[in-house]
Amino acid sequence: MMYPYMILADDTEIVHSHVIEENGIKCVEVHFERPTEEGFDIARCSLPSYTWIKREGFTDLEIEKFIKFLHSNAHLLYKYAESGGIKIA
């Protein structure tokens, strides 16, 4: 299950998984997706290791910005992943 988190100014949508327990470690996958004329740019990162699982279309600079974003938002992503996503309205 993926939960919406945020849409950036360039229409990149950020969604996250529920908490996934792997070898006793709580993990969350964060997916970035941006529409293009040919389809989508995509990138998926696994927390807490910050390992990129998928990456197509985003530049190295954009990935670096996503890494900074993830470091700043990891605590919130875990919080919402544990509670079933952001409760809006």
N, C-alpha and C positions, 0 to 999 in steps of 0.2 A: 504494500500500500504506500502510495506517495501522497504527501500533503503539500499544498501550496504554501510558499513562504513570502515571496516578493517578486515584483516585476521591475526591472531596471529601466532607465530612460531609453536605452537602445532596444527595448522589447525583449531583453533576455529574461526568461522566466526561471525562477529558482524554486525547486521543490525538494522535499526531503522525505526519507523513508521513516518508518517506525524504528524503534531501537531493535537492532539485530545482535543477538548474543553469539559471539564467535570465540570459542576457547576461553570462556569466562570473561571476555572483554566486551563491553557495550559499544557497538558500532552504529553509526548513522551514515547512510549514503546521501550525498547532496548532488542533485542533478541540475545543470545549467543548460538551457535550450533557447536558441534565438532563431527566428524564422529568416530564411534567405530566399532568393528567387529560385534556387534549386532544391530547397527543402529546409533543413535545419542545421545550424552549428550546434554541436553537443559536447558536453564535458560532464563527467561524473567522478566525484571524489569520495573516498571512504574516510570517515573520521573514526578514531582519533589519529590514525597514521598519516593522514593527508596524502594518501596514495591515489593517483589518477587511474581509474578503471577504464574509462573511455575518454577519447579526446579527438574531435573532428571539427575543423573549421576555425576554432579560436586561435589567435596568435599567442606567442610566448608572453607578450606583454599583458594580454588579457588574462591569461592563466595566472600570472604573477599577481594581478589585481584580485582575482578570485581567491588566491591563497591568503592575501591580506584580509579580504572579506570574511573568509572562513575562520581565521584566527580571531577576528573581532566578534563573530556571531556564533561560534561553536557552542557556547553555554546556552544560548537561546535555542539553537537547533536541537540540542539534546533535550531541553525542557519541553519543547513542543512535540518532539518525537515520542517522548514518554507519555504525553497526555493526549495523543491522537490529533495533533495539529493545532494551529492557532484557532481560537474560538472567536469568530467575528460576528457581530450583531447578535 
